Amino acid sequence: MKRTLFHAALSASVGVLFFALAERTGVRAPSAAKDLPESLMTSKDSDRERGADATDAPEEFERFHREIRTRDGETVPAYPLNFKIIEAQKAVERKAAVLNKYAVSPWTERGPGNVGGRTRGLIVDPDDASRNTWFAGSVGGGIWKTTDAGVTWVNKTPGLPNLATVTLAMAASAHNVIYAGTGEGFGNTDAVRGDGIWKSTDRGETWSQISSTTLNSDFSYVNRVIVDPSDANVVLAATNSGIFRSTSGGSSWSAVYSSGGTTGSSRIQQIIANPRNFNMLYATRNSNGVLKSYDRGLSWSPSSVGLGTGARSELDISPADTARLFLAMETSSSASDLYISDDGGGTWQKAAQVSGTSPNWLNGQGWYDNAIAAHPYERDICFVGGLDIYKIQLTSTTTQTGGILSVEQNGTSPFLSFVNWGGPFAGGGLGTGKDFYGTTTSPIAVLDADYVSVEIRFGPGISQMAHRFTTGGSFLYPYREYVPVPFQVWDIANNRQLMASFRDSDSTGAYNLVEYNATLPQREYIFVHAIPYDPGAPNANIRITGGERYKNVYAMWPILVTGGTWNPNTLPASNVRINYGVITGRLRTTTRMTNWVQNQSIPYVHADHHNITIIPVSSGPQIFRMLNASDGGIGTSTNGGTTWTNPNLGYNT
């Protein structure tokens, strides 16, 4: 009898576990020192420093794992929405039937007791004067609570089958109300698809699934949730498909910003509020910078002037001066960039390392682990997290350099998009000629004075002559002829038309755009030359092999929008405007605060940081605590990051 009971209970447990894991798209690889044998620590650390673990196209790896779970003829895995909840309930019912017949054999946890798992959500209970009561949302083990600063932990969702708790938000006006968003929307292969948003009305003791998000694919990956501090029913969620707003505590939702997809550059990965004014909200969109709302999230507009091109960005607002914003951007496998704004996101400045090589704190995986927190009392200090945690302090020194301030796409959306070649603007599809050629070669005879603001104009009756090149190796494109193109290039600073050239990648003899094909993409590059336009003859320095480099000030890779039609005679009056000017920057110092390898001079904290939460204690003298959520659970510092402990006993996610 006891054996039969054991097998029945075990079967029910395995069933729940299977359905909880069915949506995983891979297996967790060792990512920190405690996961590795001693002999591999040094070599792996060295590999990380060289960027060996960096992934060039995580979205493609994600797509691969999704497609191997998708049947022929279908576009997505066949698992229905909310299937884990449904199957878990069936397992509970089956188990209940068995328990009605047999006695229960009790289970007692025996360990391990010090193994925390990947954690992204983290909040502090404001009603605990000691600030030792925390709620943690683990992406593989539900929601946990500690009342003694991590000495002991209690799982508050033991019956919650979807374990992918990514974000937690407590209502400032009603502390018993907490929202939890599920589903990691960051592209890691071991992510679990979520099942919407969950809600507690008894301060995390019990949880219920918000039904409006249950069978709704817009809430399969809820990356962040915020709550209006004056109304617990006003909730905003940043998901992989857009920004959604509820005024009914989640009973119903309005799509206030749609990103047009669910992967890559469509993901809305963060949403935050000005701590002094909830009318002013900010969100980050992968590969598209910052969005801003002035009306409590009802409408949104771009707020990225001065930002370069990157993928995932995380931002925070200085409590000392809410006009000061910090933004950490994933730009490449070899660089991590910090931007600041002093006008609430109106314009941005890049903060460069004051001297030497800038630490690459994201280490090529900022798409996965990227965290930032402003200092609670100092407007010029922030903390960033990636592989490790660093302290960044701005200096009083400013820099001034010429550069592209912004790129506007005015009326081009019906027919024109861009392909990311690594440029700093237009989602990576536009930059200077120097950006385009990189270290392979360089533009010829370009002077600083050649860079001006320009427009590439389209529309009825608009055309000019341009130099046609075809495909060639190492940027040495063969020149073919001088032909008409359906656009004009203008120097708008001096009201003069400029020379242009293009690469006719499909050798049609004319400039045309087609939809993007990842297997064999069309590359109809447009190049702008700092030479006055001559309609009668090509330029002698351009009409040679490789001549597209001569006086090449701007380069772009346009593509036809998906579902668009290319007809040069019916293009709408529109333009791409490149605004060039003086860029004012700041200098910074960057100091490493943690080390993912143990027994080093810098304190050990588990690698891969997802959340840095500051607990202010005293502004005079300045005292604050830091909480950190990483792949290894929770880390904490009581002295501003000088020393750290990892209170994960019993936090077995």
Secondary structure, DSSP 8 states (H G I E B T S, - for coil): -HHHHHHHHHHHHHHHHHHHHTT--S-----SGGGS-HHHHHHHHHHHHTTTT--S-HHHHHHHHHHTTS-TT-SS-S--TTHHHHHHHHHHHHHHHHHTTS-----------S----EEEEEE-TT-TT---EEEEETTTEEEEESSTTSS-EES-TT-S---EEEEEEETTEEEEEEEEE---S--TT------EEEESSTTSS-EE-GGGTT-GGGSSEEEEEE-TT-TT-EEEEETTEEEEESSTTSS-EEEEE-SSSSGGG-EEEEEEETTEEEEEEEEETTTEEEEESSTTS--EE--TT----S-EEEEE-TT-TT-EEEEEEEETTEEEEEEESSTTSS-EEEEESSS----TTTT-TTT--EEEE-SS-TTEEEEESSSEEEEEEEEEEEEEEEEEEEEEES-TTTEEE--SS-SBGGGTEEEHHHHHTTT---BS--GGG---EEEEESTT--EEEEEE---GGG---EEEEEEES-EEEETTTTEEEEEEEE-TT--SS----B--SSS-----EEEEEEE--SSS--TTTSSTTGGGBTEEEEE-EEE-TT----GGG--SEEEEEEEEEEEEEEEEEEE--BSSSSSSS-B--S-EEEEEEEEEEETTEEEEEEEEETTEEEEESSTTSS-B---TT---
